[in-house]
Amino acid sequence: MAKVLSINISEKKGTPKTEINPGVLIEEFGFEGDAHAGKWHRQVSLLAKESIEKSKGLPTDGLCHGVFAENITTEGIILHTLPVGTRLKINECILEITQIGKECHDGCAIRQLVGQCIMPREGIFCRVIKGGKIYKNDEIEIVE
């Protein structure tokens, strides 16, 4: 079963996020209170625990969910293998994958802290099709 491990937001782009529970998703906007929310295609970012674990050889002591600036940390689903256009259902919310990976910007606080950032390779980005509340441990379903 795929599930939400944590929900994370930040007030400033390019910085690690802080865990919240629950998170409020606003249709066609993103998470309430998150710097990345807005009327664009990367409203919400997701990163799998399985991808984070690939960083084990890096200095990751003390790293927590949200350190790679992901809004939702997941477990049990290999996110970066899903095609653009795939829809994910979490509680009553629907997210649509719009982008896989991204360019890591210069001066990235995460890259400075860890030495590299996994988000550019294995993070996914979504827009919010249907908003609502999501909670830690909510199930993630792929919607056909």
Summary of the structure (lengths in Angstrom):
residues: 144
radius of gyration: 13.7
end to end distance: 16.6
largest distance: 39.1
contacts: 467
relative contact order: 0.30
helix: 14%
strand: 36%
